[in-house]
Amino acid sequence: MAMNVSSSGKNGAIAPAMNVTPLVDVVLVLLIIFMVVTPLLNKQLWLNLPKKDEDAKNEPPPDADKPVVLTVDAKGAIRINQTEVSRAELRDRLTRIFAARGDKLLYFDAADDAPYGITVEVMDIAKRGGAKGIAILTEKLGG
């Protein structure tokens, strides 16, 4: 480290002065290293993508799982995908359905004037029947 001796001021006080030459040398070496390495970082990847089939339909395959919809109407009748089921066999039926499916999602639809007690009881039976998630439908399903 270099020192400057000043004649003005307090009795010729010594003030430190930084030598920047080693700093400039290090920065220039790093600059040269980055300039040499940067072109080597470019890599090419050849990718062959199949052409888009314009004739293919965006429909799911016919063997795709249809959603399980559990419905309670105003009279308290219970239906699984439009098939009427009694309360006694509801749990067994749902257990068999969910055993064959990967997802355990049940769509639940109750009529606006369905009895509240029956609706809650049916959801409880569905949960015990293996439904991990119950999605409440707010709008009627089309078709």
N, C-alpha and C positions, 0 to 999 in steps of 0.2 A: 504494500500500500504506500502510495506516495504522500509526501507531506509538503504543504506550502508554508513558507514562513513569510508573514506579512510585516512590513515595516510600519504600517499605520495601525493604530489600535492600541491594545493594552500590552505594552512591553514586548512587542515582537512575538505575539501568540502564534502557536503552530496550529494550522487548520488542515484536516485530512482532505485529500483529493483522491477520487476513485480513478483507477486506471481502467479504461474501457477497452483496451486492445484485446485482452483475453475473452471478453464478452463478445466482441465482434467476431473473433475467430470461431468461437463455438457456434454462433448463429449462422455464419457462412457455411460451416461444415454441415450443420443440420439442413440448410437450404439445398445444398448439393445432394445430400442423401435423399431428400424428398423428391427432388427433380429426377433422380435416377430411378427411384422405386415406383413413382406414380404411373409411368407407362406400363409397368409390369402388372399392375393391378387390374387392368381391363381384361375381362374374360368373356368369351363368346359361348353362348349356349344355343345350340340348334334345336328347334322345337317343331315337330310336325303335328299339326292339329287336324283332326278329321273335318271334312267339309260339313256344313250344316245341312241337314236333310230338310228341305222345304216341305216335303210331303208328310212328314211325321206330325202327328197330332200331339197336342200338349195334354192329353188325357192320361190319367193314371191307368196302369195296367188293370185288366179285369179282375185279377186275383188280389188286388190291393184290399186291405182291411177296410171295411166300412165302419164309420163311427158307431159306437153303442149309444143309443138314445133311449133314455128311460123317461116315460111320460106318465103323468098322473092327470086324469081329466076331472071335470067338475063333479062327476058322480063318485069319484074315488077309484075308478078302474085303473089298473097299472098295466102299462105296455112296454115291452122291450122291442124297439125297432118295429113298431106297429103290430106286434104279436102280443095278445093279451095273456097276462100271467097273474096267478093268484099270489097273495102275500106269503103264503106258506111255502111256495116253491121258488120265490124270487131270489133268495140267497143262494140256493143250490144252482139255479140257472146262471146267475152272475158269476159264481165261482168257476163253473165250467167254461163260460165265455172268456173270462180273463185268464184262465189257465192256458188257453190256446193263443193268446195275444201277447205281443211284446209290450205294448203300452197298456197301462191300467187306467186310462182316462174314460170317464163316463160323462156324457152330456145329459143334463137333467132339465126337463121341461114340465112345468106344472101349469095347469089352466089358472086363469086369474081368480076364478071362483072355486078352486079346489079347496077341500078342507085342510086347514093348516096342520092339524095333528097328524093326519094321514100322510101329508107331504113330508113332514119332518121324520116320521117313522120310516117312510120309504127311503129317504136319504140315509138314514142310520143303517137300514138293512143293506143298502148298496155299499156302504163303507165296510160293513162286516163281510160283505160278499167278495171283497178283493179290490174295490176301486181305490186307487191311490189318490186320484184327483177327481173332483166333481166340478164340472163346468156348468154353470147355470145359463141356460139359453134365454136371452132377452127378446129375441125376435123369432118368428116362426121359420122353420126350415123350408126351403123351396123344394118342390118335387116330392 
